[in-house]
Amino acid sequence: IIFNRTPDSKLAPRWRRIVAGSIDFGASLLGGVVVSSLAALELGDSNLGFVIGRIYLALFFAAKDCFIDHGTRSLGKKLMKLEIVNKHGELSG
């Protein structure tokens, strides 16, 4: 079941949207931890690696929908079977 918003349908349940956002954040966090660890090993400074990892986390979480998914569905939305549609029920993007 895909929860699309068409003129005669309801919004997806709030819990599905929260879980989708949590999945997206978790994917970003995992990437941030990996980048942070690699930066700390390469630079020899765990504090600098931590800062680089946090910057990566923020940029990836904010920009992944724009660049990776071209404004359509993120990993969390795909796994939770959600679509972003306009008020007429047409797919956005």
C-alpha positions, 0 to 999 in steps of 0.5 A: 500500500502506498499512501498517496494524497489524492483529492479524495484520500487522507494524509499518511499516518503521523507515525509513518512520517516520523519513522521515515524521518528517523530512518533518514536521520539514522542513515545520516548519522551512520554516515557521519560516524563513518566520516568522523572515524575516518577523519579522526584516524587520518588527522590523528585528532579525534576532536577535529574528526568529531567536528568534521563528522557533525558537519557531514551529518548536517550537510548530508541530512539537509541536502540528500533529498535535493541531490541524491533523490532529486526532491522525490523520495528519501530512503525513509520514505521509500521504506515506509512507502510514502510519496510526496505529492501536491494538492492535486495528487500528482507526484512532485519533482 
